[in-house]
Amino acid sequence: MSPATVLFDERQRLSPSVWRIGMPLTLAVLGGSAAIAARQGQLAQAVPGLAFGAVVVLGVFTFIGLTTLVTRITTAQAVVAFRPFKTLRLRPEEIGTVGTKSFGLFDGGIGYHISFRSMALTAQTGTGVLITKPDGYRILVGTQHPDALVSALLRLQRSASRATRSD
């Protein structure tokens, strides 16, 4: 058996808006808490809790900064990895329909989202690729190159159907 040919390969980091929105909000909450404690004359007692909160928040944002979305399509399978959380593998026969879909922060968002009949693996808002499995389950994959990803997924389907016919 010959090795699988790579049809599409993309690596994305989470959107910078996660930092631009999240960090100022977090700093505002910590600063507000410190101001309230100072106004009540309890700043000295609040400092350990505030310091602990700051360390936890820094850890969470560092973890977010290390998160990547890796999409790799070969002639054998599609792999979408939202590292370090979820790796999704799709065989060609698990791909029903493929198309592009625009999505924003509130209708697909950023991150790894799962519901009863759908899943979203996205690093940035914009245009993604919606894969519908034969059983109706939908998977939204964020990408900066939606047309190339659609093309690669369709080629994956075709390569599998050719292999089935030749058997």
Secondary structure, DSSP 8 states (H G I E B T S, - for coil): -----EEEEEEEE--THHHHHHHHHHHHHHHHHHHHHHHTT-HHHHHHHHHHHHHHHHHHHHHHHH-EEEEEEESS-EEEEEETTEEEEE-GGG--EEEEEEE-TTTT-SEEEE-SSEEEEESSSEEEEEEE-TTS-EEEEE-S-HHHHHHHHHHHHHHHHHHHHH-
